[in-house]
Amino acid sequence: MEKIAILYGPKGGSTERVAHKIAETLGADRCTLLWVKGLEESDLSGYKYLIFGAPTVGTHNWSDQNDPGDWDLFLTRLHKMNLQGKVCAVYGLGDQVSYSFKFVDDIAVIADTLIENGATLVGKVSAEGYTFDESMAFRDDLFLGLPLDEDNEPGKTPERITRWVEQLKKEFS
């Protein structure tokens, strides 16, 4: 299998921690972890397979209102990238209890951008085992990527990652 880039943000949070878990499960020697801050299209040119990790809330919610978060800035660049030939998957952190009506919506924001720019999206997941009211990321009875709830169900994360990685290994081949 070719090298896989795992893109995440913000640095130091649950999204990065999950990126490391996914890399370990896939095989750390196959993966390069890339913080989205400052990434350009040229940084992704050596990778056919990309995994994107979306946080529960953007870093702009944790810092000064005039300081856009890692993902806000990267999404602006992502919208301009040519992703033809790239095979992409998305995981997202969310809170099924506090944000039940917007559960992992950022998976959809990223997935839609990837598809619009020519990427092939893989890694869709059944809603079985999740409790939520609405999600932009839930379409045709599947999530567009892997939802993880580290706030309410951290004990389910390792098994969910393992199952998803096994699925990705097949879809990445």
Secondary structure, DSSP 4 states (H G I P E B T S, - for coil): ---EEEEE-STTSHHHHHHHHHHHHH-GGGEEEEESTT--GGGGTT-SEEEEEE-SS-GGGTS-TTS--HHHHHHHHHTT---TT-EEEEEEE--TTTTTTSTTHHHHHHHHHHHHTTPEE---EE-TT---S--TTEETTEESSEEE-TTT-GGGHHHHHHHHHHHHHHHT-
